[in-house]
Amino acid sequence: MQRTKVKELLAGAEEGKEVLLKGWVRTKRGNKYVTFIAVNDGSTIHNLQVVAEADKFSEEALKDVTTGAAVAITGELVASQGKGQAFEVQATRIEVLGKADPETYPLQKKAHSLEFLREIAHLRFRTNTFGAVFRVRNTLAFAVHKFFNEKGFVYMHTPIVTASDAEGAGEMFRVTTLDPINPPRNEDGSVNYAEDFFGKATNLTVSGQLEGELAAMAFSDIYTFGPTFRAENSNTTRHLAEFWMIEPEMAFYDLQMNADLAEEFIKYIIRYALENNRDDIAFLGQRLEEEDKSKPQQDRQEMSLLEKLEFVVNNDFERVTYTEAIEILVNSNHYKKKKFQYEVSWGVDLQSEHERYLVEKHFKKPVIVTDYPKDIKAFYMRLNDDGKTVAAMDILAPGIGEIVGGSQREERLEILVERMKGVGIHEEDLWWYLDTRRFGGCPHAGFGLGFERMVQFVTGMGNIRDVIPFPRTPQNAEF
C-alpha cells in the first residue's frame, strides 16, 4: 500500500478507506481499553491521532511505541469522535520502524528552551516550533524563485570561492591548501600564495553582487540566491558566520526602480507564505503571544504576528532620506532623554536601535531609507550630484532593523576608479569589474536581502540562529 502523508489524511480525502501512514510518535496516552497515539510526519504542524483498541493491540505490542519512535500504521481513516481533530485512524496494524529509548530521548512532552534545542539541532526539527519555522523557510525560498522567474530574471550561480572582497570589510574566511604550520613564504616573510591551489589568496564570498553585475550587463535582469560568509566575531541574535543572500541586479534601473522592486518582492514572498503556511504562522504567532505575557507592558507587541505580516503586505513602505531620518532621530524624545546607546549625528552609520526606532516607534511600518553619506557606504554605490551622498537604500523592518541593503551602482568609470582609490582597492584587482564600465556600461542597480532575517521577520523568531538549520557562529560549527 502506498503511504499517505498526514497533511493529506487530515484533509479527509481518504475518509472511509484503509490508509498507510508513516511518521514519528509525538505522544502516547490511554487506558486499559484504548491507546491514543499522536503521529507527525513533518508535512504539517498538526498531528494525526491513531486509535489502537486493546482487543487488537496488547500492552506488550505497543511497548516500543514511545515518544520519538518511527512507526508505520495501517488502518481506516474515520471521522473523529473526540475534540481537537476532524479525522483519526482506527489502527489495524502498527509496526515500529525505529525505536527511541524513552530514558535517553531528549525531546519529551514538556517545554524546552530554544537554547537547549540549539544544542540538539539535529533533533529540533521534530518540535512544533522548528517544524513550523522550517516549513515557512522552505515556502519563502520557493517564493523567491517563483517571483523572479515570473519576472523573467535569470538565476545566476556566483562563486563561493573568490579573490575579491565585495564589501571591503576584510572580515573573510581564507580558503587555502597551504600547510598551516609551515606555509611557503616570500623574501619579506609574507605567505607566498602563488604556491596555493588557485595561485593567489582566496576567500569564501561575502557577496555575489560584483559577479552578478557582470551577468546583468548581458541578461538585463538576474538574481543570485546562495550562501555567503562573514568572519565577524559577533555573538548577537542578528549575526551568523554562514547565511544565505538573495541579490538581484538589474540593468537600466535607477534607485527608485530598485526600491520599488524590493518592496514588491518582500510583499510577494510574505503573501505567498501567508497563503501556504497560515497554520504554521498562526502557531508561531500563538507562541509569541505566550512569550509576550512575561514581558513588561511597554515591550509587548502591538500587533499579532499575522496582523503584522498582513499590515506589511497591504500598506506602502515609508520612504525617507538618510538626512530626514537623522532629523527625526535628533528631534525625538528618545534622543532628548538620552535613551539611545549610540550617538546620532549626520554622517554616522545608523545602528539597530536607530533603525528600530524609526520603524517601530515613529513610522510604525517598514521604512526605506535612501541617500546615505558616501563615507559609510561601499565604493560601488553611485555618487549623487551633491558629492556627499550616494544612491543607496536600506529597507528597515520591525523587530530586526535592516533587512535589505541596495543601491544604484556607479556606472561612470572615472568616478568608480576614484572611489576605489579612496578605499585602497587597486584597479588591477578588479580589472574585470571595471571592464563592464569600459564596454557597454549602463545605469544599473541591485540589492541584497538576508534570507535568514526575512525568515526571522515572517516567523517572529527572536534569534537568527533559530531560522537556519545548523547555525555557524563564533566557536560553534557543530553538526
N, C-alpha and C positions, 0 to 999 in steps of 0.2 A: 504494500500500500504506500502511496506517495504521502509524504509529510505535508501538513498544512501549518502555516505559521499562526501564532497566537493572534496577531492583529486581524487576520482574515477570519479566524474562528469567532472572535468577539464581534465581528460584523454580522455574524449569523447566517452567512451564505450556505453553510453546510448543515443547518439545523435538521435533525432527524436522521442524519447519516452517520455511519461509522467513520471515525476520523483517526488519524495518527498525528500526535504532536510530540515534539522533542524540545527539551529545554532544561532549565535548572530550577531546582526547588528553592522557593523563597521561604515558605513556612509550611509547617505540618501541624495540624491540631485535630482533635476528635474525641470520641468516647468509645465505649465498648461495642457500639452499633455501627459507627461510621467514622471514616477519616477524611478530612478535607486537606487537600494538597494544593498550594498556590504555585503555579508554574509560570516562568517567564523565559522567553527566548530572545529578548532584545529587540523584537520588532515593534514594541510599543511600551509605553510607560505602565500599562495595565497588566496585571497578572490574570491568568485563566484558572478558575477553580476546578479541580478534579475531585470527584466524589468516589471514594473507594469503600464500598459497603463491606461489613465484617463477614457476611456469609460468602463473599467472593475472595476476600484477602485477609489472611490471618495476621496477627501482630508480628509474627516471625517473618512473613513475606514482605512486610513493609519496614523492617528494622533498618535497612540501609537507605530508605527514602528519608534523608535528613537534609537540612538546610545546606545548599551548595552542591548537592549531588546532581549529576546529569541523568535525565530519565527519558525513556521513550514510553508513551502511554497511548494505548488504543482504547477507544470507547465511543459511545454515542453522544453527539452534541445535542443538548436539550435546553429548553428554556429553564432558567434557574428559579428555584423555589425560594431562595434566600435573598437578602438585600445585598446591594453592592455590585452585582454583576447581572447582565441580561442573560448570559448563557454559561453553561458549565458542561463538563464532560463526565458522563457516568462511565467509570473505567471498567473495562473487561480484562485488560492485560497491562501490567506495569513491569517494565524492565529497567534496572539500574545500569546505566552505561558507564558511569564513573562515580565512585564513592567519594564522600567528603567527610573526613573524620570530624564529628561534632566537637571533640575536645580541642582540636587544633585549628579548625576552620575559623579565620579571623572575622568574618562578616556574620554577625549574629543579629537577631531581631531586636536591635536597640539603636539609638542614635550614635553614630561615630563622628568624631570631629574631622573636618577637612584636612587638618594637619596630619592626623593618623592615617587617613586614606591616601595621602601623598606618599607615605612610607610603604604602602602596599598598592602602588599604582597599577600593578599587573592584575589586581583583582577589583579595583574600584569601579571598573566599567559595569560590574554586576549590581551596583547600588542604583536606586531610583534616581538619585541626583545626577550621577555621572552618566547613567543611561540616557537621561533627558538631554544633558549638555552635549554629548557626542552625537546624538541623533540630530540635534539642531546644528551642530558644526557641519555634519555631513550635508544637510539641506542647504546651508549657506554656501558651502563650496560648490555644490551643483548649480546654485542660483548664479554664482559668479560667472561660470562658463556659459550658462544659458543667456544671461544679459548681454555679454559681449558677442556671443555667437549670433544673437538676433540682430545686433547692430552691424554685423559684417566685419568684426575685428578678427585679426589673425592671431592665434595663440602662439606665442614665441617662447621657446625654451632658451633662456640665457644662462651663461656659465655659472657654475657653483664655485669652481676654482678660477681665480682671476689674479692678474698682476696689478690691477688698478684699485684705487680706493675712491669710490664714488662720492663719499661724504667728506673726505679729507680729515676724518677724525683720528685715523691711525690706530683705532682700537679693533684690531682684526686678529683672527686666528691664522697662524702660519701653517702652510702646507709644505712639507719637505720630506725628502727621503735621506737627507744627510744624517750622518752619525751625530746624535745629540750631545755626545761627550767630547768627541774629537772631530769637529767638522773641518773641512778644508778652509784655509784662511789665506787672505791676500797679504801682501807685504806689510800693510799698515795694521794687520791684526784683525781686520773685519772678516766676516764669513764670506767665503767665495761661492756665491750662489750660481756661478757659471757651471759648477760641477753638480748642481742639483738636477733633479729629474727634468724640470722644464727649462733649465738654463738661466733662470732668473728667480728672484724672490716672488713667491706666490702666496695667496691667502684664500680663505673662504670668503665668499662675496658678502658685502653688506647691502647690496642693491643690484638689481638687474637693469637699472634705469639707463645707464650710458649705452649699453649694448641694445637696449630697447629703442633708444633714439635712432640708432643706425638702421634698424628694421623699419621704423616709421618713415624713414626717408625713401623707402621703396614701396611699402604696402599701405601707406597713409595712416591706418589705424591698427595698432597692435596692442596686446596686453601680455604680461607675464604673470605667473602665479606659481611661486616656488619658495623653497627655504632660503632664509638669509641668516647671517650670523653677526653678532656683536660681542666683542671680548670686554665688555664693561663689567667691572667688579661691583655690580649693583644688586643688592638684595632687597628689592622692593616688590610690591604687589603689582607693579606695572611693567617689569622688565624680565626678559628672557635672553639667554645667550643664543638660542636657536628658535626662530619663529618664521612664520610664513607671510609673504608680502604679495599684494596684488598691485601691479604697476602698469597701467595703460599709458601709451604715448601716442599722440595724435598730431599728424602734420596738418598745417593750415588752421590750427586752433590758437585762440588768444586766451588770456587769463579768465575772461568772463565765460567763454565757452567751456573752459576747463572746469570751472566751478559748477556750471550748470550740469555737466555730465556727472561729476562726482556726487552732486545732490540726487540726481535721478538714479544713479547706481545704488546709493545707500538705501533709498526708499524702496527700490525694486527688490533687493535681496531681503530686506526686513519684511516686506509684504509677502514675499514667497515663503518665508519661514512661518509667518502668521497663518498662512493658508494651509501649510503642510505639516506643521508641528504644533498646532494650537494646544493639544493636550499636554505636551511636554512643557511648553511655555507657561501654561496655566499652573502646572505642578511647581515649576521653578518660582513662579510668582507667589504661590502659597508659602513656599519655603522662605522667601524674602519677607513676607508679611510676619511670619513667626519670628524671624530674626529681628525684625524691626521693633517688636514688642519689648525687647530687652534694652532698647536704646532710649536716651533722653528724647523728649517730645520734639525738640528743635532739630534733632538729627534724623528724624524719621522721614521716609519718602512721602512726597505729596501725592504721587500717583502710584498706582499698582504697576507691575511690570507690563501687563497687557495694555493698560492705559497709556503708559509712556511710549511704547512702540507704536501704537495706533496714532498717538499725537504726532510723533516724528513723521510718520508716513503721510499724514493728512494736512500738514502745515509747512509753509515755506520756511527755509532756514533764514535766520537773520544774517545780514551782511554788513560788516563794518570794516573800516581800515584799521591798521595797527595803531595809527595816531589817535583815532577816535576811541579805540579800546583803552589806550593808556589814559586818555582824559576821563573816561568812565571810571576806571580804577582809582585814579588820583582823587576824584571828586566823591568817591563812595564813603559811606560811614565806616565801612570795614577798614579802609585805609586810614581814615582820620582817627579811628580808635586803635590804630597800630595792631590790627589783627592779622595782617599779612606777615609771614615769616621773612619773605624776600622783598627786597627793595622794588619799588615801582617808579620808573622814570623812562623817558623816551630813549631808546637805544638798548634797553635791557631785553634779554630773551624772556618771554612770558613763562612763568613757572606753572606747574599743575594747579596750584592754589589760585592763581590769577585766572587761568582758563576756566576752572570750575566755577569761580565767582561769576564770570561773565555769563556762563551757560545756565547755572542753577539758581543764582540769586537775581541777576539783573534782567536777562532776556527770558529766562525760563524756557529755552528751546535751543536746539543746535545752532551754532554760530559759525559763519565763515569769516575769518579774519584775513585781510589782504594787505599787500604793500608794506612788507616788513623792512626794517633798516638793512642795507646791504651787508653790513659788517657782521650780522648774526645769521646770515643765510649763506648757502653754498654758492660756489663760483659760477655754476652753470645757469643761475637764475637771471632772467633778463633785467638789465638795469633800466629803471624808469627815467623819465625825462628830467626829474629833479636831481638826479645824480646821487641821491641819498638812499633811495629805497629801491627794492626790486619787486617784480611782478610775481610775488609769492602768495600762496594761500594755505591756511590751515583750517581744517574743519574740527570744531570742538564739540564733544558730545557730553551729555550729563553723566556724572559718575566717574568718568575716566579721563576727561580732558581731550587732548589731541588724538584724533582717530584717523585723519587724513592729512598728509602734507604734500603740496604740489606747487607748480609754478609754470609760467610761460618760460621756455628755455631761451637762452641767449643765442640768437642765430647770427649775430654780427661778428665776424671773425676777429676783427681788430679789438673790439671791446672784450670778447671772450678771452683772447690771449692776455690782455692786460689784467683781467680778473684772475687768471691762472697765475700770472707772475706775482700778483699781490698776496696769494696764499701759498706761494712756494712750489707750485706744480710746474714742472718742466714741459715745454712743448713736445719734446721727443717722447715723453712718456705717454702722451695721449695724441700722437700724430694721427691715428685712425679716427679719433673723435673729431679732431679739427678738420679732417678731410670732408666731413659731412657739411661743413660750412663753406669749404672751398668749391665743392662740386654740387651745385644744385640745392643749396641750402634754402630753407624757407621758415617762416614763423611756425613754431610748433610748441606744444605744451603737454604736460602729463602730471600724474600724481601717484602717490603710493598710499595704500591702505593696509595697515597692520591687521592681518586677518584675526589674530587672537584677540585684539582689542574689540573688533567687531563682534566676535563670539561672546566676549565679556558683556558687551552692551546688550545683546539680544537675550542672553541667559540671565543677566543680573548677577553673575558671579563676581565676587569682590576681589579675587586674586587671579592673576593671569596664569598662574601655574595650574589652575583647575580647569582650563579650557583647552589645553593641549595634552595629548595622551601621555607623553613622557617628558616632563619639563627638564630643560637643561639650564642650570643656574650655577653661580659660583660654588665650587666644592660639591657639585651634585651632577653626576652623569650615570645614575643608577638605571637599570633595566635596558 
